[in-house]
């Protein structure tokens, strides 16, 4: 590896306070649907769920913290959220 190459840090699971940010269309019930999907795969810290709307109100960002147990779990959450059609990005 050269000095210019940057290697992503390896995550050591489990992570008890893993942040997840979901950017979606604003819509009635979308937050509940997002939380239901994530709850199928992980435990959510309900005290650390924030919701913000974009300036024009078209998009909503939901930031939450989960107990992450592995890469497969994170992949499943991402895949299922993206499959909704109203989620644009999962960070």
PDB file of N, CA, C and O in Angstrom:
ATOM      1  N   UNK A   1       0.855  -1.173   0.000  1.00  0.00           N
ATOM      2  CA  UNK A   1       0.000   0.000   0.000  1.00  0.00           C
ATOM      3  C   UNK A   1       0.897   1.230   0.000  1.00  0.00           C
ATOM      4  O   UNK A   1       1.858   1.304   0.765  1.00  0.00           O
ATOM      5  N   UNK A   2       0.583   2.188  -0.853  1.00  0.00           N
ATOM      6  CA  UNK A   2       1.366   3.418  -0.918  1.00  0.00           C
ATOM      7  C   UNK A   2       0.828   4.429   0.072  1.00  0.00           C
ATOM      8  O   UNK A   2      -0.232   4.233   0.665  1.00  0.00           O
ATOM      9  N   UNK A   3       1.574   5.523   0.247  1.00  0.00           N
ATOM     10  CA  UNK A   3       1.150   6.574   1.172  1.00  0.00           C
ATOM     11  C   UNK A   3      -0.157   7.229   0.746  1.00  0.00           C
ATOM     12  O   UNK A   3      -0.895   7.746   1.584  1.00  0.00           O
ATOM     13  N   UNK A   4      -0.450   7.211  -0.563  1.00  0.00           N
ATOM     14  CA  UNK A   4      -1.650   7.891  -1.056  1.00  0.00           C
ATOM     15  C   UNK A   4      -2.903   7.035  -0.924  1.00  0.00           C
ATOM     16  O   UNK A   4      -4.013   7.563  -0.990  1.00  0.00           O
ATOM     17  N   UNK A   5      -2.754   5.739  -0.741  1.00  0.00           N
ATOM     18  CA  UNK A   5      -3.913   4.866  -0.576  1.00  0.00           C
ATOM     19  C   UNK A   5      -4.373   4.916   0.874  1.00  0.00           C
ATOM     20  O   UNK A   5      -3.573   4.865   1.808  1.00  0.00           O
ATOM     21  N   UNK A   6      -5.657   5.016   1.027  1.00  0.00           N
ATOM     22  CA  UNK A   6      -6.226   5.058   2.373  1.00  0.00           C
ATOM     23  C   UNK A   6      -7.069   3.802   2.557  1.00  0.00           C
ATOM     24  O   UNK A   6      -7.950   3.509   1.749  1.00  0.00           O
ATOM     25  N   UNK A   7      -6.794   3.076   3.611  1.00  0.00           N
ATOM     26  CA  UNK A   7      -7.547   1.866   3.911  1.00  0.00           C
ATOM     27  C   UNK A   7      -8.644   2.209   4.921  1.00  0.00           C
ATOM     28  O   UNK A   7      -8.389   2.857   5.936  1.00  0.00           O
ATOM     29  N   UNK A   8      -9.866   1.761   4.625  1.00  0.00           N
ATOM     30  CA  UNK A   8     -10.986   2.011   5.533  1.00  0.00           C
ATOM     31  C   UNK A   8     -10.734   1.296   6.855  1.00  0.00           C
ATOM     32  O   UNK A   8     -10.228   0.174   6.874  1.00  0.00           O
ATOM     33  N   UNK A   9     -11.090   1.952   7.964  1.00  0.00           N
ATOM     34  CA  UNK A   9     -10.893   1.297   9.258  1.00  0.00           C
ATOM     35  C   UNK A   9     -11.819   0.094   9.404  1.00  0.00           C
ATOM     36  O   UNK A   9     -12.967   0.119   8.960  1.00  0.00           O
ATOM     37  N   UNK A  10     -11.310  -0.942  10.024  1.00  0.00           N
ATOM     38  CA  UNK A  10     -12.106  -2.154  10.247  1.00  0.00           C
ATOM     39  C   UNK A  10     -12.962  -1.943  11.486  1.00  0.00           C
ATOM     40  O   UNK A  10     -12.483  -1.506  12.532  1.00  0.00           O
ATOM     41  N   UNK A  11     -14.239  -2.266  11.339  1.00  0.00           N
ATOM     42  CA  UNK A  11     -15.169  -2.137  12.454  1.00  0.00           C
ATOM     43  C   UNK A  11     -15.145  -3.433  13.255  1.00  0.00           C
ATOM     44  O   UNK A  11     -15.243  -4.524  12.695  1.00  0.00           O
ATOM     45  N   UNK A  12     -15.013  -3.299  14.560  1.00  0.00           N
ATOM     46  CA  UNK A  12     -15.041  -4.464  15.436  1.00  0.00           C
ATOM     47  C   UNK A  12     -16.431  -4.574  16.061  1.00  0.00           C
ATOM     48  O   UNK A  12     -16.841  -3.725  16.852  1.00  0.00           O
ATOM     49  N   UNK A  13     -17.142  -5.631  15.692  1.00  0.00           N
ATOM     50  CA  UNK A  13     -18.497  -5.847  16.176  1.00  0.00           C
ATOM     51  C   UNK A  13     -18.473  -6.671  17.450  1.00  0.00           C
ATOM     52  O   UNK A  13     -17.547  -7.458  17.644  1.00  0.00           O
ATOM     53  N   UNK A  14     -19.449  -6.519  18.317  1.00  0.00           N
ATOM     54  CA  UNK A  14     -20.606  -5.638  18.209  1.00  0.00           C
ATOM     55  C   UNK A  14     -20.262  -4.191  18.560  1.00  0.00           C
ATOM     56  O   UNK A  14     -19.329  -3.916  19.316  1.00  0.00           O
ATOM     57  N   UNK A  15     -21.049  -3.273  17.984  1.00  0.00           N
ATOM     58  CA  UNK A  15     -20.940  -1.843  18.285  1.00  0.00           C
ATOM     59  C   UNK A  15     -22.265  -1.450  18.929  1.00  0.00           C
ATOM     60  O   UNK A  15     -23.316  -1.564  18.299  1.00  0.00           O
ATOM     61  N   UNK A  16     -22.226  -0.992  20.168  1.00  0.00           N
ATOM     62  CA  UNK A  16     -23.459  -0.728  20.910  1.00  0.00           C
ATOM     63  C   UNK A  16     -24.101   0.613  20.586  1.00  0.00           C
ATOM     64  O   UNK A  16     -25.255   0.844  20.949  1.00  0.00           O
ATOM     65  N   UNK A  17     -23.374   1.507  19.904  1.00  0.00           N
ATOM     66  CA  UNK A  17     -23.919   2.836  19.604  1.00  0.00           C
ATOM     67  C   UNK A  17     -23.549   3.222  18.174  1.00  0.00           C
ATOM     68  O   UNK A  17     -22.869   4.224  17.949  1.00  0.00           O
ATOM     69  N   UNK A  18     -23.999   2.421  17.212  1.00  0.00           N
ATOM     70  CA  UNK A  18     -23.659   2.611  15.801  1.00  0.00           C
ATOM     71  C   UNK A  18     -24.645   3.592  15.160  1.00  0.00           C
ATOM     72  O   UNK A  18     -25.848   3.329  15.150  1.00  0.00           O
ATOM     73  N   UNK A  19     -24.159   4.717  14.624  1.00  0.00           N
ATOM     74  CA  UNK A  19     -25.075   5.701  14.030  1.00  0.00           C
ATOM     75  C   UNK A  19     -25.511   5.297  12.628  1.00  0.00           C
ATOM     76  O   UNK A  19     -24.710   4.814  11.828  1.00  0.00           O
ATOM     77  N   UNK A  20     -26.789   5.501  12.348  1.00  0.00           N
ATOM     78  CA  UNK A  20     -27.350   5.259  11.024  1.00  0.00           C
ATOM     79  C   UNK A  20     -28.139   6.505  10.639  1.00  0.00           C
ATOM     80  O   UNK A  20     -28.955   6.998  11.418  1.00  0.00           O
ATOM     81  N   UNK A  21     -27.891   7.011   9.430  1.00  0.00           N
ATOM     82  CA  UNK A  21     -28.617   8.175   8.938  1.00  0.00           C
ATOM     83  C   UNK A  21     -29.362   7.758   7.679  1.00  0.00           C
ATOM     84  O   UNK A  21     -28.775   7.198   6.754  1.00  0.00           O
ATOM     85  N   UNK A  22     -30.668   8.037   7.653  1.00  0.00           N
ATOM     86  CA  UNK A  22     -31.526   7.652   6.537  1.00  0.00           C
ATOM     87  C   UNK A  22     -32.127   8.919   5.930  1.00  0.00           C
ATOM     88  O   UNK A  22     -32.776   9.704   6.622  1.00  0.00           O
ATOM     89  N   UNK A  23     -31.905   9.107   4.635  1.00  0.00           N
ATOM     90  CA  UNK A  23     -32.447  10.262   3.926  1.00  0.00           C
ATOM     91  C   UNK A  23     -33.557   9.750   3.013  1.00  0.00           C
ATOM     92  O   UNK A  23     -33.333   8.894   2.157  1.00  0.00           O
ATOM     93  N   UNK A  24     -34.761  10.293   3.215  1.00  0.00           N
ATOM     94  CA  UNK A  24     -35.924   9.799   2.472  1.00  0.00           C
ATOM     95  C   UNK A  24     -36.807  10.952   2.036  1.00  0.00           C
ATOM     96  O   UNK A  24     -36.627  12.096   2.453  1.00  0.00           O
ATOM     97  N   UNK A  25     -37.778  10.614   1.175  1.00  0.00           N
ATOM     98  CA  UNK A  25     -38.818  11.579   0.842  1.00  0.00           C
ATOM     99  C   UNK A  25     -39.624  11.851   2.104  1.00  0.00           C
ATOM    100  O   UNK A  25     -39.783  10.969   2.947  1.00  0.00           O
ATOM    101  N   UNK A  26     -40.132  13.071   2.231  1.00  0.00           N
ATOM    102  CA  UNK A  26     -41.022  13.391   3.333  1.00  0.00           C
ATOM    103  C   UNK A  26     -42.387  12.810   3.021  1.00  0.00           C
ATOM    104  O   UNK A  26     -42.906  13.003   1.921  1.00  0.00           O
ATOM    105  N   UNK A  27     -42.966  12.111   3.960  1.00  0.00           N
ATOM    106  CA  UNK A  27     -44.289  11.521   3.738  1.00  0.00           C
ATOM    107  C   UNK A  27     -44.868  11.008   5.030  1.00  0.00           C
ATOM    108  O   UNK A  27     -44.141  10.629   5.948  1.00  0.00           O
ATOM    109  N   UNK A  28     -46.171  10.998   5.094  1.00  0.00           N
ATOM    110  CA  UNK A  28     -46.868  10.522   6.286  1.00  0.00           C
ATOM    111  C   UNK A  28     -46.560   9.037   6.479  1.00  0.00           C
ATOM    112  O   UNK A  28     -46.757   8.223   5.577  1.00  0.00           O
ATOM    113  N   UNK A  29     -46.081   8.709   7.659  1.00  0.00           N
ATOM    114  CA  UNK A  29     -45.804   7.323   8.004  1.00  0.00           C
ATOM    115  C   UNK A  29     -44.433   6.809   7.600  1.00  0.00           C
ATOM    116  O   UNK A  29     -44.072   5.688   7.957  1.00  0.00           O
ATOM    117  N   UNK A  30     -43.657   7.602   6.862  1.00  0.00           N
ATOM    118  CA  UNK A  30     -42.343   7.127   6.416  1.00  0.00           C
ATOM    119  C   UNK A  30     -41.407   6.862   7.586  1.00  0.00           C
ATOM    120  O   UNK A  30     -40.675   5.872   7.578  1.00  0.00           O
ATOM    121  N   UNK A  31     -41.418   7.727   8.587  1.00  0.00           N
ATOM    122  CA  UNK A  31     -40.545   7.521   9.754  1.00  0.00           C
ATOM    123  C   UNK A  31     -40.880   6.202  10.440  1.00  0.00           C
ATOM    124  O   UNK A  31     -39.981   5.437  10.789  1.00  0.00           O
ATOM    125  N   UNK A  32     -42.155   5.935  10.633  1.00  0.00           N
ATOM    126  CA  UNK A  32     -42.570   4.685  11.286  1.00  0.00           C
ATOM    127  C   UNK A  32     -42.143   3.469  10.472  1.00  0.00           C
ATOM    128  O   UNK A  32     -41.702   2.468  11.035  1.00  0.00           O
ATOM    129  N   UNK A  33     -42.272   3.554   9.142  1.00  0.00           N
ATOM    130  CA  UNK A  33     -41.867   2.444   8.279  1.00  0.00           C
ATOM    131  C   UNK A  33     -40.361   2.203   8.387  1.00  0.00           C
ATOM    132  O   UNK A  33     -39.909   1.061   8.455  1.00  0.00           O
ATOM    133  N   UNK A  34     -39.595   3.290   8.403  1.00  0.00           N
ATOM    134  CA  UNK A  34     -38.137   3.179   8.527  1.00  0.00           C
ATOM    135  C   UNK A  34     -37.774   2.522   9.853  1.00  0.00           C
ATOM    136  O   UNK A  34     -36.958   1.601   9.886  1.00  0.00           O
ATOM    137  N   UNK A  35     -38.372   2.988  10.941  1.00  0.00           N
ATOM    138  CA  UNK A  35     -38.066   2.427  12.257  1.00  0.00           C
ATOM    139  C   UNK A  35     -38.487   0.956  12.348  1.00  0.00           C
ATOM    140  O   UNK A  35     -37.789   0.149  12.962  1.00  0.00           O
ATOM    141  N   UNK A  36     -39.618   0.610  11.744  1.00  0.00           N
ATOM    142  CA  UNK A  36     -40.064  -0.792  11.755  1.00  0.00           C
ATOM    143  C   UNK A  36     -39.065  -1.692  11.036  1.00  0.00           C
ATOM    144  O   UNK A  36     -38.754  -2.786  11.507  1.00  0.00           O
ATOM    145  N   UNK A  37     -38.565  -1.225   9.893  1.00  0.00           N
ATOM    146  CA  UNK A  37     -37.587  -2.013   9.128  1.00  0.00           C
ATOM    147  C   UNK A  37     -36.312  -2.199   9.940  1.00  0.00           C
ATOM    148  O   UNK A  37     -35.795  -3.311  10.042  1.00  0.00           O
ATOM    149  N   UNK A  38     -35.806  -1.117  10.514  1.00  0.00           N
ATOM    150  CA  UNK A  38     -34.564  -1.215  11.287  1.00  0.00           C
ATOM    151  C   UNK A  38     -34.769  -2.105  12.502  1.00  0.00           C
ATOM    152  O   UNK A  38     -33.879  -2.882  12.848  1.00  0.00           O
ATOM    153  N   UNK A  39     -35.923  -2.011  13.158  1.00  0.00           N
ATOM    154  CA  UNK A  39     -36.192  -2.834  14.352  1.00  0.00           C
ATOM    155  C   UNK A  39     -36.238  -4.324  14.028  1.00  0.00           C
ATOM    156  O   UNK A  39     -35.981  -5.147  14.906  1.00  0.00           O
ATOM    157  N   UNK A  40     -36.557  -4.684  12.797  1.00  0.00           N
ATOM    158  CA  UNK A  40     -36.542  -6.098  12.408  1.00  0.00           C
ATOM    159  C   UNK A  40     -35.133  -6.671  12.469  1.00  0.00           C
ATOM    160  O   UNK A  40     -34.953  -7.876  12.647  1.00  0.00           O
ATOM    161  N   UNK A  41     -34.136  -5.802  12.321  1.00  0.00           N
ATOM    162  CA  UNK A  41     -32.752  -6.250  12.221  1.00  0.00           C
ATOM    163  C   UNK A  41     -31.879  -5.873  13.422  1.00  0.00           C
ATOM    164  O   UNK A  41     -30.841  -6.495  13.649  1.00  0.00           O
ATOM    165  N   UNK A  42     -32.291  -4.860  14.192  1.00  0.00           N
ATOM    166  CA  UNK A  42     -31.408  -4.347  15.247  1.00  0.00           C
ATOM    167  C   UNK A  42     -32.209  -3.717  16.374  1.00  0.00           C
ATOM    168  O   UNK A  42     -33.382  -3.378  16.217  1.00  0.00           O
ATOM    169  N   UNK A  43     -31.548  -3.571  17.508  1.00  0.00           N
ATOM    170  CA  UNK A  43     -32.109  -2.836  18.634  1.00  0.00           C
ATOM    171  C   UNK A  43     -31.788  -1.358  18.434  1.00  0.00           C
ATOM    172  O   UNK A  43     -30.637  -0.996  18.191  1.00  0.00           O
ATOM    173  N   UNK A  44     -32.808  -0.507  18.537  1.00  0.00           N
ATOM    174  CA  UNK A  44     -32.644   0.939  18.372  1.00  0.00           C
ATOM    175  C   UNK A  44     -32.636   1.595  19.741  1.00  0.00           C
ATOM    176  O   UNK A  44     -33.438   1.249  20.608  1.00  0.00           O
ATOM    177  N   UNK A  45     -31.726   2.546  19.934  1.00  0.00           N
ATOM    178  CA  UNK A  45     -31.732   3.374  21.139  1.00  0.00           C
ATOM    179  C   UNK A  45     -32.792   4.461  20.917  1.00  0.00           C
ATOM    180  O   UNK A  45     -32.526   5.455  20.242  1.00  0.00           O
ATOM    181  N   UNK A  46     -33.990   4.275  21.481  1.00  0.00           N
ATOM    182  CA  UNK A  46     -35.101   5.197  21.251  1.00  0.00           C
ATOM    183  C   UNK A  46     -34.828   6.610  21.766  1.00  0.00           C
ATOM    184  O   UNK A  46     -35.494   7.557  21.347  1.00  0.00           O
ATOM    185  N   UNK A  47     -33.870   6.759  22.657  1.00  0.00           N
ATOM    186  CA  UNK A  47     -33.515   8.089  23.170  1.00  0.00           C
ATOM    187  C   UNK A  47     -32.645   8.877  22.196  1.00  0.00           C
ATOM    188  O   UNK A  47     -32.408  10.069  22.390  1.00  0.00           O
ATOM    189  N   UNK A  48     -32.170   8.202  21.145  1.00  0.00           N
ATOM    190  CA  UNK A  48     -31.262   8.859  20.205  1.00  0.00           C
ATOM    191  C   UNK A  48     -31.793   8.768  18.778  1.00  0.00           C
ATOM    192  O   UNK A  48     -31.068   8.375  17.864  1.00  0.00           O
ATOM    193  N   UNK A  49     -33.050   9.128  18.593  1.00  0.00           N
ATOM    194  CA  UNK A  49     -33.658   9.182  17.266  1.00  0.00           C
ATOM    195  C   UNK A  49     -33.992  10.642  16.980  1.00  0.00           C
ATOM    196  O   UNK A  49     -34.788  11.257  17.690  1.00  0.00           O
ATOM    197  N   UNK A  50     -33.376  11.193  15.932  1.00  0.00           N
ATOM    198  CA  UNK A  50     -33.613  12.586  15.545  1.00  0.00           C
ATOM    199  C   UNK A  50     -34.198  12.621  14.140  1.00  0.00           C
ATOM    200  O   UNK A  50     -33.880  11.787  13.292  1.00  0.00           O
ATOM    201  N   UNK A  51     -35.051  13.597  13.918  1.00  0.00           N
ATOM    202  CA  UNK A  51     -35.670  13.773  12.614  1.00  0.00           C
ATOM    203  C   UNK A  51     -35.545  15.238  12.210  1.00  0.00           C
ATOM    204  O   UNK A  51     -35.849  16.139  12.992  1.00  0.00           O
ATOM    205  N   UNK A  52     -35.090  15.462  10.973  1.00  0.00           N
ATOM    206  CA  UNK A  52     -34.962  16.825  10.444  1.00  0.00           C
ATOM    207  C   UNK A  52     -35.486  16.867   9.022  1.00  0.00           C
ATOM    208  O   UNK A  52     -35.278  15.936   8.243  1.00  0.00           O
ATOM    209  N   UNK A  53     -36.167  17.954   8.691  1.00  0.00           N
ATOM    210  CA  UNK A  53     -36.650  18.154   7.329  1.00  0.00           C
ATOM    211  C   UNK A  53     -35.709  19.071   6.577  1.00  0.00           C
ATOM    212  O   UNK A  53     -35.057  19.932   7.167  1.00  0.00           O
ATOM    213  N   UNK A  54     -35.644  18.878   5.257  1.00  0.00           N
ATOM    214  CA  UNK A  54     -34.836  19.775   4.424  1.00  0.00           C
ATOM    215  C   UNK A  54     -35.494  21.147   4.390  1.00  0.00           C
ATOM    216  O   UNK A  54     -36.640  21.304   4.813  1.00  0.00           O
ATOM    217  N   UNK A  55     -34.775  22.128   3.891  1.00  0.00           N
ATOM    218  CA  UNK A  55     -35.268  23.504   3.851  1.00  0.00           C
ATOM    219  C   UNK A  55     -36.601  23.609   3.124  1.00  0.00           C
ATOM    220  O   UNK A  55     -37.507  24.307   3.580  1.00  0.00           O
ATOM    221  N   UNK A  56     -36.723  22.923   2.004  1.00  0.00           N
ATOM    222  CA  UNK A  56     -37.967  23.001   1.233  1.00  0.00           C
ATOM    223  C   UNK A  56     -38.996  21.948   1.653  1.00  0.00           C
ATOM    224  O   UNK A  56     -40.107  21.927   1.124  1.00  0.00           O
ATOM    225  N   UNK A  57     -38.639  21.083   2.592  1.00  0.00           N
ATOM    226  CA  UNK A  57     -39.570  20.084   3.115  1.00  0.00           C
ATOM    227  C   UNK A  57     -39.729  18.844   2.258  1.00  0.00           C
ATOM    228  O   UNK A  57     -40.550  17.981   2.569  1.00  0.00           O
ATOM    229  N   UNK A  58     -38.959  18.739   1.181  1.00  0.00           N
ATOM    230  CA  UNK A  58     -39.095  17.592   0.281  1.00  0.00           C
ATOM    231  C   UNK A  58     -38.485  16.320   0.870  1.00  0.00           C
ATOM    232  O   UNK A  58     -38.986  15.221   0.634  1.00  0.00           O
ATOM    233  N   UNK A  59     -37.411  16.473   1.632  1.00  0.00           N
ATOM    234  CA  UNK A  59     -36.689  15.323   2.186  1.00  0.00           C
ATOM    235  C   UNK A  59     -36.667  15.381   3.714  1.00  0.00           C
ATOM    236  O   UNK A  59     -36.732  16.451   4.319  1.00  0.00           O
ATOM    237  N   UNK A  60     -36.576  14.209   4.309  1.00  0.00           N
ATOM    238  CA  UNK A  60     -36.453  14.083   5.762  1.00  0.00           C
ATOM    239  C   UNK A  60     -35.240  13.212   6.063  1.00  0.00           C
ATOM    240  O   UNK A  60     -35.015  12.188   5.418  1.00  0.00           O
ATOM    241  N   UNK A  61     -34.468  13.636   7.048  1.00  0.00           N
ATOM    242  CA  UNK A  61     -33.323  12.856   7.512  1.00  0.00           C
ATOM    243  C   UNK A  61     -33.651  12.324   8.901  1.00  0.00           C
ATOM    244  O   UNK A  61     -34.032  13.075   9.798  1.00  0.00           O
ATOM    245  N   UNK A  62     -33.496  11.023   9.058  1.00  0.00           N
ATOM    246  CA  UNK A  62     -33.683  10.393  10.365  1.00  0.00           C
ATOM    247  C   UNK A  62     -32.346   9.813  10.780  1.00  0.00           C
ATOM    248  O   UNK A  62     -31.767   8.983  10.078  1.00  0.00           O
ATOM    249  N   UNK A  63     -31.861  10.259  11.930  1.00  0.00           N
ATOM    250  CA  UNK A  63     -30.623   9.714  12.461  1.00  0.00           C
ATOM    251  C   UNK A  63     -30.969   8.926  13.711  1.00  0.00           C
ATOM    252  O   UNK A  63     -31.675   9.404  14.599  1.00  0.00           O
ATOM    253  N   UNK A  64     -30.445   7.689  13.757  1.00  0.00           N
ATOM    254  CA  UNK A  64     -30.704   6.833  14.904  1.00  0.00           C
ATOM    255  C   UNK A  64     -29.447   6.060  15.243  1.00  0.00           C
ATOM    256  O   UNK A  64     -28.492   6.034  14.467  1.00  0.00           O
ATOM    257  N   UNK A  65     -29.452   5.438  16.393  1.00  0.00           N
ATOM    258  CA  UNK A  65     -28.304   4.661  16.866  1.00  0.00           C
ATOM    259  C   UNK A  65     -28.795   3.251  17.186  1.00  0.00           C
ATOM    260  O   UNK A  65     -29.808   3.056  17.858  1.00  0.00           O
ATOM    261  N   UNK A  66     -28.040   2.275  16.682  1.00  0.00           N
ATOM    262  CA  UNK A  66     -28.423   0.870  16.849  1.00  0.00           C
ATOM    263  C   UNK A  66     -27.288   0.075  17.488  1.00  0.00           C
ATOM    264  O   UNK A  66     -26.162   0.555  17.615  1.00  0.00           O
ATOM    265  N   UNK A  67     -27.616  -1.149  17.886  1.00  0.00           N
ATOM    266  CA  UNK A  67     -26.607  -2.121  18.278  1.00  0.00           C
ATOM    267  C   UNK A  67     -26.281  -2.910  17.010  1.00  0.00           C
ATOM    268  O   UNK A  67     -27.090  -3.711  16.541  1.00  0.00           O
ATOM    269  N   UNK A  68     -25.092  -2.675  16.463  1.00  0.00           N
ATOM    270  CA  UNK A  68     -24.668  -3.334  15.227  1.00  0.00           C
ATOM    271  C   UNK A  68     -23.907  -4.607  15.569  1.00  0.00           C
ATOM    272  O   UNK A  68     -22.969  -4.590  16.366  1.00  0.00           O
ATOM    273  N   UNK A  69     -24.327  -5.716  14.952  1.00  0.00           N
ATOM    274  CA  UNK A  69     -23.717  -7.006  15.267  1.00  0.00           C
ATOM    275  C   UNK A  69     -22.833  -7.555  14.156  1.00  0.00           C
ATOM    276  O   UNK A  69     -22.079  -8.504  14.374  1.00  0.00           O
ATOM    277  N   UNK A  70     -22.919  -6.962  12.957  1.00  0.00           N
ATOM    278  CA  UNK A  70     -22.075  -7.455  11.868  1.00  0.00           C
ATOM    279  C   UNK A  70     -22.391  -6.799  10.534  1.00  0.00           C
ATOM    280  O   UNK A  70     -23.396  -6.105  10.386  1.00  0.00           O
ATOM    281  N   UNK A  71     -21.502  -7.037   9.556  1.00  0.00           N
ATOM    282  CA  UNK A  71     -21.663  -6.468   8.217  1.00  0.00           C
ATOM    283  C   UNK A  71     -22.944  -6.941   7.553  1.00  0.00           C
ATOM    284  O   UNK A  71     -23.617  -6.158   6.882  1.00  0.00           O
ATOM    285  N   UNK A  72     -23.292  -8.212   7.730  1.00  0.00           N
ATOM    286  CA  UNK A  72     -24.503  -8.739   7.100  1.00  0.00           C
ATOM    287  C   UNK A  72     -25.742  -8.001   7.607  1.00  0.00           C
ATOM    288  O   UNK A  72     -26.646  -7.692   6.829  1.00  0.00           O
ATOM    289  N   UNK A  73     -25.782  -7.727   8.881  1.00  0.00           N
ATOM    290  CA  UNK A  73     -26.900  -6.999   9.474  1.00  0.00           C
ATOM    291  C   UNK A  73     -27.016  -5.612   8.842  1.00  0.00           C
ATOM    292  O   UNK A  73     -28.109  -5.194   8.460  1.00  0.00           O
ATOM    293  N   UNK A  74     -25.901  -4.902   8.732  1.00  0.00           N
ATOM    294  CA  UNK A  74     -25.910  -3.554   8.155  1.00  0.00           C
ATOM    295  C   UNK A  74     -26.323  -3.598   6.688  1.00  0.00           C
ATOM    296  O   UNK A  74     -27.057  -2.728   6.221  1.00  0.00           O
ATOM    297  N   UNK A  75     -25.857  -4.601   5.967  1.00  0.00           N
ATOM    298  CA  UNK A  75     -26.231  -4.756   4.565  1.00  0.00           C
ATOM    299  C   UNK A  75     -27.744  -5.012   4.436  1.00  0.00           C
ATOM    300  O   UNK A  75     -28.397  -4.438   3.565  1.00  0.00           O
ATOM    301  N   UNK A  76     -28.287  -5.860   5.289  1.00  0.00           N
ATOM    302  CA  UNK A  76     -29.723  -6.167   5.241  1.00  0.00           C
ATOM    303  C   UNK A  76     -30.569  -4.933   5.543  1.00  0.00           C
ATOM    304  O   UNK A  76     -31.585  -4.703   4.887  1.00  0.00           O
ATOM    305  N   UNK A  77     -30.159  -4.144   6.522  1.00  0.00           N
ATOM    306  CA  UNK A  77     -30.874  -2.904   6.843  1.00  0.00           C
ATOM    307  C   UNK A  77     -30.853  -1.972   5.639  1.00  0.00           C
ATOM    308  O   UNK A  77     -31.890  -1.448   5.232  1.00  0.00           O
ATOM    309  N   UNK A  78     -29.667  -1.769   5.072  1.00  0.00           N
ATOM    310  CA  UNK A  78     -29.516  -0.882   3.922  1.00  0.00           C
ATOM    311  C   UNK A  78     -30.373  -1.358   2.754  1.00  0.00           C
ATOM    312  O   UNK A  78     -31.095  -0.564   2.152  1.00  0.00           O
ATOM    313  N   UNK A  79     -30.299  -2.630   2.434  1.00  0.00           N
ATOM    314  CA  UNK A  79     -31.038  -3.185   1.295  1.00  0.00           C
ATOM    315  C   UNK A  79     -32.544  -3.029   1.462  1.00  0.00           C
ATOM    316  O   UNK A  79     -33.239  -2.617   0.533  1.00  0.00           O
ATOM    317  N   UNK A  80     -33.043  -3.358   2.645  1.00  0.00           N
ATOM    318  CA  UNK A  80     -34.486  -3.292   2.859  1.00  0.00           C
ATOM    319  C   UNK A  80     -34.988  -1.853   2.859  1.00  0.00           C
ATOM    320  O   UNK A  80     -36.071  -1.573   2.346  1.00  0.00           O
ATOM    321  N   UNK A  81     -34.206  -0.940   3.431  1.00  0.00           N
ATOM    322  CA  UNK A  81     -34.608   0.469   3.405  1.00  0.00           C
ATOM    323  C   UNK A  81     -34.623   1.015   1.983  1.00  0.00           C
ATOM    324  O   UNK A  81     -35.559   1.715   1.596  1.00  0.00           O
ATOM    325  N   UNK A  82     -33.590   0.698   1.204  1.00  0.00           N
ATOM    326  CA  UNK A  82     -33.518   1.190  -0.182  1.00  0.00           C
ATOM    327  C   UNK A  82     -34.636   0.616  -1.036  1.00  0.00           C
ATOM    328  O   UNK A  82     -35.073   1.263  -1.987  1.00  0.00           O
ATOM    329  N   UNK A  83     -35.106  -0.579  -0.719  1.00  0.00           N
ATOM    330  CA  UNK A  83     -36.158  -1.230  -1.495  1.00  0.00           C
ATOM    331  C   UNK A  83     -37.528  -0.566  -1.307  1.00  0.00           C
ATOM    332  O   UNK A  83     -38.450  -0.848  -2.072  1.00  0.00           O
ATOM    333  N   UNK A  84     -37.679   0.311  -0.305  1.00  0.00           N
ATOM    334  CA  UNK A  84     -38.966   0.965  -0.067  1.00  0.00           C
ATOM    335  C   UNK A  84     -39.363   1.888  -1.211  1.00  0.00           C
ATOM    336  O   UNK A  84     -40.552   2.100  -1.452  1.00  0.00           O
ATOM    337  N   UNK A  85     -38.385   2.435  -1.916  1.00  0.00           N
ATOM    338  CA  UNK A  85     -38.676   3.379  -2.987  1.00  0.00           C
ATOM    339  C   UNK A  85     -38.691   4.824  -2.535  1.00  0.00           C
ATOM    340  O   UNK A  85     -38.561   5.725  -3.363  1.00  0.00           O
ATOM    341  N   UNK A  86     -38.849   5.071  -1.227  1.00  0.00           N
ATOM    342  CA  UNK A  86     -38.839   6.452  -0.753  1.00  0.00           C
ATOM    343  C   UNK A  86     -37.550   6.796   0.001  1.00  0.00           C
ATOM    344  O   UNK A  86     -37.311   7.961   0.318  1.00  0.00           O
ATOM    345  N   UNK A  87     -36.733   5.803   0.285  1.00  0.00           N
ATOM    346  CA  UNK A  87     -35.433   6.048   0.922  1.00  0.00           C
ATOM    347  C   UNK A  87     -34.397   6.230  -0.188  1.00  0.00           C
ATOM    348  O   UNK A  87     -34.264   5.388  -1.076  1.00  0.00           O
ATOM    349  N   UNK A  88     -33.669   7.343  -0.119  1.00  0.00           N
ATOM    350  CA  UNK A  88     -32.679   7.660  -1.144  1.00  0.00           C
ATOM    351  C   UNK A  88     -31.253   7.279  -0.737  1.00  0.00           C
ATOM    352  O   UNK A  88     -30.435   6.909  -1.580  1.00  0.00           O
ATOM    353  N   UNK A  89     -30.972   7.373   0.550  1.00  0.00           N
ATOM    354  CA  UNK A  89     -29.606   7.139   0.992  1.00  0.00           C
ATOM    355  C   UNK A  89     -29.605   6.633   2.427  1.00  0.00           C
ATOM    356  O   UNK A  89     -30.404   7.068   3.257  1.00  0.00           O
ATOM    357  N   UNK A  90     -28.683   5.696   2.707  1.00  0.00           N
ATOM    358  CA  UNK A  90     -28.488   5.197   4.061  1.00  0.00           C
ATOM    359  C   UNK A  90     -27.005   5.336   4.349  1.00  0.00           C
ATOM    360  O   UNK A  90     -26.169   4.748   3.662  1.00  0.00           O
ATOM    361  N   UNK A  91     -26.689   6.106   5.357  1.00  0.00           N
ATOM    362  CA  UNK A  91     -25.292   6.343   5.729  1.00  0.00           C
ATOM    363  C   UNK A  91     -25.000   5.769   7.103  1.00  0.00           C
ATOM    364  O   UNK A  91     -23.873   5.872   7.588  1.00  0.00           O
TER     365      UNK A  91
END
